[in-house]
Amino acid sequence: MPKIYKPGKVAIVLQGRQAGHKVVVIKQLDEGTKERPYPHAIVAGIERYPLKVTKRMGAKKVAKRSKIKPFIKVVNYSHLFPTRYALELEGLKGVVGSETFKEVSQREDSKKQIKKLLEDRYTSGKNKWFFQPLRVRIPSPSHPFNSLSLRLFYALTSLSLLLPVSFTALSL
């Protein structure tokens, strides 16, 4: 079986808290370990993506909207979806390892280093696809505009039920 998840490969998490988020594989363990006897990968991803930036915004606002919140995680291969993209971050390889997950302080330090590397990559303008969310969030139906359009739709459909058959046949 060919190795799909090589270091630097971009994948999408399918299950868990970070489902739908993009990650970059740091280390792959095809055979598994004693603690985790299944094939898995150590990944770093973006928990909170940077916000949209326009030309009219000032430097302070651009800096605030360009912030990234990273995460590091051990993920089973069956919960990853490979993409055709790769991200070349040489600094990531030495930052996270198997021993990183044993202590909270090590984990926080590695997250800070990953955040710095990812923000540098984002501000340089490379790998734009990686720094965009998979899809734009759709407002909930409880939003006033959405509920208004739903009420309008229901009113028009109920009105068409009250109209004579000849009018409804002509409108179709």
Number of C-alpha atoms within 10 A of each C-alpha: 3 4 7 12 23 15 21 20 20 25 24 19 22 17 14 9 9 16 13 18 21 27 28 28 26 24 23 20 17 16 11 14 11 7 6 12 11 16 15 22 23 20 26 25 28 23 19 15 19 20 15 9 14 9 7 8 11 10 10 8 12 17 13 12 15 17 18 21 16 21 20 23 16 16 20 18 19 12 15 21 15 19 13 7 13 17 16 13 15 12 11 22 13 10 17 24 15 9 9 16 16 9 9 10 11 15 19 15 14 23 20 16 16 25 20 15 15 23 19 13 17 18 12 10 10 12 14 11 10 22 22 17 17 12 8 7 7 6 10 10 12 9 9 11 12 13 13 13 12 13 12 12 12 12 12 12 11 11 10 14 11 10 10 9 10 8 10 12 8 7 7 5
